[in-house]
Amino acid sequence: MLSRLPPGLEPRCWLDLGCGTGHFSRVLGQRFRAAQGLALDIAEGMLNHARPLGGADHFIAGDAERLPLQGDSCQLIFSSLAVQWCDDFSAVLSEAMRVLKPGGVCLLYTSDAADEGLGV
């Protein structure tokens, strides 16, 4: 999935939406060392697991359908196998577009996409 990111992308702020164990937060943190990293998950237990492993600058409890973030604040929104659990996918997309800076990149990978090897 990371291979689908545009070459030369250098976000100042990235969001791992539905970070779970923080695996991709750590990968994104390594790849974009100069950027501020945000790891968000609705489950406190997952955040408690991910936080001590690092990767992101901030670990935030929140809902993808109502992101607790300012508009136009991230140049990259990345989500792997999380958004398919949301009740209102249109709300997730609306919130992602609100938070994404103009010209930013939003890469959402769902279980359906995983079955076909595609990112959405």
ABEGO torsion letter per residue (X at the ends): XAAABBBGBBBABBBBBGAEAGAAAAAAAAABAABBBBBBBABAAAAAAAAAAEGBABBBBBBAABBABBBGABABBBBBGAAAABABAAAAAAAAAAABBBGBBBBBBBAAAAAAGBBX
